[in-house]
Amino acid sequence: MNKNQIFSAIKRGFEISGINALSMAASSPSVNKALQEMIDEQR
């Protein structure tokens, strides 16, 4: 694996776990809406 592949794998893993953690912690509807838009853009 080159450095870019390793970095993108780490970044992807962080985004997945980070979004899940943020959406659990976020009680504000506007924050949840912004997170949902981010998730939709990833697909």
N, C-alpha and C positions, 0 to 999 in steps of 0.2 A: 504493500500500500504506500502511495506517496503521501506527502503532507496534506495535500488538498483533500484526498479521500478521507484521511483520518479526521481532519478538521470538520468536514461536512457531516461525517457520521456522529461526531460528538455534538455538533450543533443541532442536528436533527433530534438526537436523543434528549438534549436539553430542552428543545422547543416542545417536544411531546410531554415530558415530565413537568416542565415549567408551566405550560398551559393548563395541565390538569391541576397542578397545585394552586395556580392563580384562580382558576374557575371555582375551586372548592373554597378558597379564602374570600373570594369576591362576593359580597352580598348585594352590591349596588347593581341595579338593572342595566345602567349605562355601561358599566365596566364589563358585565357579562355580554352585552350586545357587541362591544368592541372586540372582545375575545372571540366571540362567535364569528365575526367578520374575518378576523385573522385566520381562524381555523378554516373557514370556507375558502380563503385565498390559497391556503397551502395545498388543497386538493387538486 
